[in-house]
Amino acid sequence: MKLPSLALASAALALAASPVLAGPTFERATAPLMGDESEAVGAPILLLAALGAAVVAGAVVVASGDDDDNPVSP
């Protein structure tokens, strides 16, 4: 009975200690941007809005589907 308890304790210790041992070993670097450029400048907002509207419309259609819950067996 001691072996499962020991295995559980060592697994819990490993899970708790892994973020501490990993620690920040390097300085985080940022991506270089040229001038005032941004990745969101050319984003197709209209396409994203249409896709979102289609997803919402699809969810409404699925949710309001056929409510035929009558029993089939006599």
N, C-alpha and C positions, 0 to 999 in steps of 0.2 A: 504494500500500500504506500510505501514511502517513495517508490520510483515515480508513479504518476504525479504525486505532489511535488517532487523535486523537478520533474520535467515541466510542470505547469509554472512553477516559480522561476525557473531559468528562462522560460519563454517570455514571461511577463517582464523579467529584468532586461532581457534583450530588446524587447519592444520599447521599454521605457528609456533605455540608455542609447539606442541607436541615433536619435536626433542630436543628443548631446555630443556623442562621439563624432558624428558627421560634421557638425559645426561649419561655420563659414571659413573655408580655407583659401578663398580667392576673392578679390574685390570685384564687385559686379560692374560690368562695362555696359555703357549705353551705345546704341546704334548711332552711327554718325548720320546726321541729316544735312542736306545741302541747302543752305539759306533758311528760309521759313517754310520749307516744304512739309507737308503732312501726308500721311498715307490715306487719310479720309477725304482728301480733296476730290479725287475722282471716283468716289464711291457712288454706285448707281442707286440713289435713294428711291427713285420711282420704281425700279425693279424690286427692291427689297420691300417696299410698301405693298406692291401688288402681290408678291409672294406671301406676305403676312396676311393680307386680306383673303387670299385663297385658302390658307391654312385655317383661318377662323371660319370661313364659309364651309369648308369641309368638315370641321368639327361640329358645326351646327347641324349640318345634314346628317351626320352619323348619330349625333345625340337625339335628334328628333325622329329618327328612323321609324320603321313600321312597328307600331305598338300592338302587334297581334299576339297577345298573351293568353288567348283562349286555350283551354286544354284540348288535346286531340283525342285522347282516349275517352270512351263513353262512361 
